[in-house]
Amino acid sequence: MSAPVRIDLKAVETIPSRRTEAWKYSDLRRWVRDEPPLSPALPEGEPNDGPFKALTTNEVLIANGRLNWWSDDDLEEGIEVAHHAGPDAPRMADEMPMGALAAAKALEGVYIISFKAGAPRALALRLLSDAVKTGHHARIGVVVEAGAHATLLESHEGWGEAYLSNTLIEFIVDEGATLERVILIEEPHDAVSVTSAEVRLSKNAAYRQTIAATGARLQRLETRIAHAGEGATVRMDGLYVLKGDRHADLTSVVDHLGPDGQTSQLIKGVVHDTARGVFQGKIIVERGADGTDARMAHNALIASERGEIDAKPELIIYADDVQCAHGNTVGTLDESALFYMQQRGIPADEARALLVQAFLFEVVDRIEDEAAREVVSAWLTARL
């Protein structure tokens, strides 16, 4: 039976607000009062090159919530794209209301991207919003079959202004499979976007995630993982660089359901001007998940007097014989290091950028796909 969709964009009182615990730092209701007009369909065809264009010929483009283009002729053997009606809401609808809404309102059901076992394969998934004061929802499924090795190069590309984009991506990573998900997200300063990801991880599987975000009026990337344990591993990293009055929220929940699973999470961020960064990370170790090794760290810098960072790391442990830890630090740039660099002839602005770059690149360096790591490195350097 489908889980109920608990929010309605036409009913303001049901939209998550600061009174909703999981949304208390990201008041969606402040910016979304009514359901916006539907974003228009865009002309079919690849509009430009995405940030990962040079890395793979396998590409799927979702534009304003619709499948706009995909490289059918060039799609590598072992990768398939299929369309389904997809009426059911996600399994975590109670915890992920915007994901449930995306499932209910997706314009074209759900598109399933499947990676088959065999040689490692990569695909660029482009989520394009080219809209002005309109809204759209999309739903995508990604299946990594047993023994497959996949890299998903995901970009959120925002044009236009003041739009609402709401996307649900559901991942199934089967036994012994590996998925690395690398996300670049860049949108207009007045956009509102929510991306909800639900991950089901089987035993002996691996899920790797790296997010690089620059914020928007409200930008939230939420990841919930059902972790089977039994040799399964998760690395879930992210970084945010925020300027002006931009807002970025990286929220995650990893639920360890079985024994002998591993999770490593590193989030870093920098805020300038009046920007606001949010990190909410929760790791749950259920009864019977003995042998779990779970580590979480969030480190952030405030580079202005009016910037704000809200952090809420949580560990909830119901099992014995586990190794779990979390840490959180928020500070400013090291003034002694800044002085040292200026004394050696480096201008102050350049010195600050170099220090910020060194601080954030610890996250980038953990990306395992070398080509993707180089793209993210260049992308981040250009924005610093």
N, C-alpha and C positions, 0 to 999 in steps of 0.2 A: 504494500500500500504506500502511496506517495506521502511523504512528510508534508505537513501544511506549510505554506508560505506565510510567514508571520508579518510581513510588512507590505504596505501598499503605498506607492508614491503619491497616490491621490489622497491618502489619509495621513496628514502630517503627524498625528499622534503615534503612528506606528513606525516612523522612520527612526533609526538609531540616533540617540542624542547623548549628551554628556551624562544624562541620568542612567544610561545603559552602561553597566560596569565595563564591558569590553570596548566601549566606544567613548569613555569619559574624556579622553584626551583628543578625540577627533569627532567633533559635534557635527555630524552629517546634516542634522535637521536645521542647523543654522543656515546652510547654503542651499538645501533642497526643500522647497516648500510645496511644490506641486510637480506633477509629472510633466516634463517638458515635451514639446512637439517631437515627433519621431525624426531622427536624423535622415537626410535623403540618401538614396542609393547613389553611389559614385559610378562613373563610367568604368566598364570592365577593362582590365589590363593593368599591368604593372606600372604604377605612376612614376616611380623613381627607384633609385637603388637604396636599399636598407643598409644599416650599419654593418651587417654580416655578409653582404653580397659577395665579397671576395672569397668566402670560406666554403661555400657549398652552392651547387646548382639546385638543390632540393629546397623549394620555397612554397609556403602557403601564406596568402595575404587575406586577412579579414579586415574589411573596410566598413566603418560605420555599422558594425554588427553583422555584416553579410560576407559570405565567401565571395571574394572579388576576383581572385586570380590564384592559380597554382600551377606549378611547373610540371604539368602532366607529361609532356613529351620528354622532359629531362629527369623526371623522378627516378631515382636510383632503385634498382631491384632490391627488394627487402624493405621498402617503405610503401605503405598504402594509405590512401585517404578515402573515407567512406562517409556517407550521410545517413543519419538516423533521426527519427521523430523526436526521441529523447524527452518524453513527457515527465518523467519522474524527477522530483527534486533531489538534491544531493543528500547523502546519508547523514550529513552533519548539519541539517537545515536549522536546527534549534540554535546551534552555536554560530552558524555562518549565515545570517539572514539575507545579506546582499547576494551571496552565492545562490541561495534558494530563489531569490527574485530573478536573478539572471537566468536560472533554469526555467522558470515559468514564463519569462518574457522574451527569451531568445528568439530572434526573428526567424531563424531557419533551423530550429531544432538543435542538434549537436553534430559537429563534425569530428570524426574519430581518426586520429593519426596513429598508425600502428608501425612499430619497428619489429622486424622479424629477427630471429637468431642468425648469426653469421658474422661477417666482418663489421667492425665499428662503422656507424653511419651517423651523419649529422643532417639536421633540417632547420631552416630559418623560418620561424613563425612570426609574421609581422602583424601587429594589431594597430591599424591606422584609424585615427579619429580626425576627420576633416569636416567640421561642423561648427555652426554658430548658434548658440542658445538653443540647442536641441539635445536629444538624448538617445542612447542605443544600448542594447544588451546583447551579449554573445556568450555562447557555451561551446567549449572545445573539450574533447577527450583525447588523452594520450595513453596508448598501451605499449609497454615495452615487454615483449614476450620473453618467456624463460630463455635464459642464456644470451639474450640480445645485449648489445652495447650501443647506447644512443647518446647523442648530444643534441639538445634542443636550444637553439639560438633565438631567443625571444626578444623582440623589440616592440615597445609601445611608443608610437610616433604620433604626436599631437600637432595638428594644424588648426586653424580657425580660432574660436574663442568661446569661453563660457559654456562649454558643453558638459554633459554628463555621460560618462562611459562606465559601464558596469559589466565585468567579465568574470565568468566562472571557468576554471580549467581543472579537469579531473584527471588524475594520473593513476595508472595501475602499473606497478613495477613488479613483474612476476619473479618467481624463484630463480636466483642466480643471475638476474639481469642487473644492468648498470645504466643509470640515467644521470647525465650532468645537464643541469638547466642553468643557462646564463641569461640574465635579464638586464637590458638597458631600457630605461624609461625616461622620456623627456617630453614634457607637455607644456602648453601655454600656462602662464601664471594664474589665469582665472578659470581654469578647467577644474572639474570635480571628477575624480576617477577612483574606482574601487576594483581591485583584482583579487579574487578569492581563489585559492588553490587547495584542493583536497587530494591528498596522496595516500594510497594504500600500498604499503611496502611488504612484500613477502619475505620469507626467511632466505638468508644468504644473498639478499639483494642489496644494492647500493644506490642511494639517492644523494646527489650533490647539487647544491643550489647557491648561486651568487646573484645578488640584486645590486644594481647601481642606479640610484634615483636622484633626481634634482627637484622633486616636489612640484606642487601646483597649489591652487587655492585649498584643496584638500585632496591628498593622494594617499591611498591606503593599499598596501600589498600584504595580504593575509595568507598564511600557509598553515594548514593543519595536516599532520601526518599521523596515520595509524601505523605504528612501528611493530612489526611482528617479532622482532628479536631473532634469536636462533641464528646468529651470525650476520644479520642485516646491519648495515651501517648508514648513518646520515651525516652529511656535512652541510650545514645551512648557514650561509654567510650573507652579509649585505653591507652596503655603505650608502650614505646620503650626503650630498653637498647642497646646502640650501642658502639662497640669497633672497634679498627683498623681503616679502611677507609670505613666502612659500611655506607649505606645510607638507611633511612626509611622515607616514606612519608605517613602520614595519612591525607587524604583529605575527606571532607564530605560536603554535601549540604542537608539541611532540608527545604522543601518548605511547609509552612503551608497554606493549601488551604481552610480550613473551620474554623468556630469559636470554641473557647473553647478547644483548643488543648494544650498539654504540651510537652516540650522538655527540657531535662537536659543532658548536655555534660561535661565530665571531661576527659582531656587528660594530661598525665604526661610523661616526658621523661628524660633520662640521656644520655649524650654523652661523650665518652672518646677518647683519641688519636686524630685522624683527622676525626672522624666520623661526619656525618651530619644528623640532624633530621629536618623534615619538618612537620608542621601542617598547614593545610588550612581548616578552618571551616566557613561555610556560613549558616546563618539562614535567610530565607525569610518569611515575613508575608504578604500575599496577601490581596488585598482589600476584605473586608467582613469577614476576619478572626479575628474578634474582640474577646476579652477574651483570646487571646493566652498568654501563660506563657512560655517563652523560655530563658534558661540560658546556657551560654557556658564559659568554663574556660580551659586555657592551661597553665601549669606550667612546667618549665624545668630547669635542672641543667647542666652546662658545667663543666666537671671534668678534663679538660686539657686546655692547652694554645691554642691549634689549633683546638679544636672542634668547630662545627658551628650548630646553630639552627636558622631556618627561620620560622616565624609564621605570619599567616595572618588571624585573626579572623574578621568576617564581620557580620553585622546586616543590613538587608534591610527591611524596614517597610513601608507598604502602608496602614495600618489600624490604627484606634484609639482604645483607651481603651485596651491597651496591657501592659504586663509586660515583658520586655526584657532586658537582660544585657549580656555583654561579658567581659572577662578579660584575660590578658596575662602577665606572668612573666617569665623572664629568669635570672638565677643567678648562684651562686656557693654554695658549701657546707658551712654551718655555721661553721666558724673557731673556734668560742668560744665553740660550742658544741663539736667539734672535740677535742679541747684542754682539755675540761672537762672530756671526756671519757678516753683520754690518761693518764690524771692525776690519774685516778682510775685503771690503770693497763691494759687497753685494747689496744692492738697493733694498730698502725695507720691504717693499711690496713683493719683490722677487724672493727675498728671504722667507717671508711668510708663506708664499706659495710652495716653496721647496719643503718647508717644515710640514705643511699640511699634506703635501704629496707623500712624503716619507711616512707620515702617520697612517694614511689611508691605504697605501700600497701593500700593507700586510694582508689585507683582504684580497686584493687582486692577485697576489702571488700564490694564493691557495687554489686558484682555478687550475684544474688539471689539464684541460685542453690547451695546448701551447698557443695555437692560432687564435683561439677565443681570448686567451689571456692578453695577447698583444693588442687585439682590437679594443678590449676594455681599458687597457693601459693608455692607449692613444686617446680614447674617448674621454677618460678622466683627466688626462694631462691638458687637453684642450679647454676643459671647463675650469681649470685652476689658474 
